[in-house]
């Protein structure tokens, strides 16, 4: 199947890994990449083209939140 026939984001897999990491490890995950805030991490991901918007990243985290003990419900 060609890439044009899919609706997946071009960075679908990496965004899933980022969402998983954020849901499971929260700020520990962000600090592993040397960022002090989630906002700085999110802006970096948008500026590098990994995600188109900050909302994209938050939505990925929301997908994985229900699988982990955290205050977020997804």
Phi, psi and omega per residue, in radians:
X1 nan 2.336 3.141
X2 -1.361 2.764 -3.123
X3 -1.046 -0.565 -3.111
X4 -1.167 -0.335 -3.106
X5 -1.562 0.046 -3.128
X6 -1.962 2.688 3.099
X7 -1.782 0.087 -3.125
X8 -1.229 2.520 3.032
X9 -1.054 2.546 -3.100
X10 -1.060 -0.417 3.109
X11 -1.931 0.596 -3.066
X12 -0.868 -0.885 -3.057
X13 -1.156 -0.807 -3.122
X14 -1.162 -0.638 3.094
X15 -1.129 -0.641 3.066
X16 -1.124 -0.729 3.116
X17 -1.127 -0.713 3.109
X18 -1.131 -0.801 3.109
X19 -1.040 -0.740 3.100
X20 -1.077 -0.838 -3.138
X21 -1.062 -0.741 3.125
X22 -1.149 -0.736 -3.124
X23 -1.162 -0.695 -3.063
X24 -1.445 -0.732 -2.985
X25 -1.960 -0.207 3.106
X26 0.879 -2.135 -3.043
X27 -1.196 -0.453 3.056
X28 -1.070 -0.655 3.092
X29 -1.133 -0.797 -3.139
X30 -1.073 -0.767 -3.123
X31 -1.149 -0.512 3.095
X32 -1.056 -0.415 3.108
X33 -1.747 0.245 3.060
X34 1.187 0.520 3.049
X35 -1.860 2.542 -3.124
X36 -1.593 -0.407 -3.135
X37 -2.328 2.703 3.049
X38 -1.091 -0.697 -3.114
X39 -1.010 -0.782 3.106
X40 -1.085 -0.716 3.106
X41 -1.094 -0.815 -3.141
X42 -1.079 -0.773 3.134
X43 -1.072 -0.712 3.095
X44 -1.045 -0.798 -3.124
X45 -1.101 -0.629 3.096
X46 -1.260 -0.798 -3.102
X47 -1.119 -0.517 3.117
X48 -1.511 -0.106 3.094
X49 1.521 0.105 3.103
X50 -1.165 -0.695 3.085
X51 -2.205 2.621 3.129
X52 -1.417 -0.571 3.138
X53 -2.487 2.816 3.047
X54 -1.103 -0.631 3.120
X55 -1.032 -0.598 3.094
X56 -1.035 -0.753 -3.118
X57 -1.202 -0.782 3.131
X58 -1.076 -0.684 3.118
X59 -1.124 -0.655 3.092
X60 -1.131 -0.719 3.086
X61 -1.078 -0.746 3.129
X62 -0.999 -0.632 -3.137
X63 -1.084 -0.585 -3.056
X64 -1.730 -0.256 -3.112
X65 -0.923 -0.743 -3.093
X66 -1.084 -0.294 -3.099
X67 -1.500 -0.114 -3.051
X68 -2.263 2.671 3.059
X69 -1.322 1.787 3.067
X70 -2.681 2.946 -3.099
X71 -1.293 -0.305 -3.132
X72 -1.439 2.510 -3.126
X73 -1.815 -0.187 -3.136
X74 1.438 nan nan
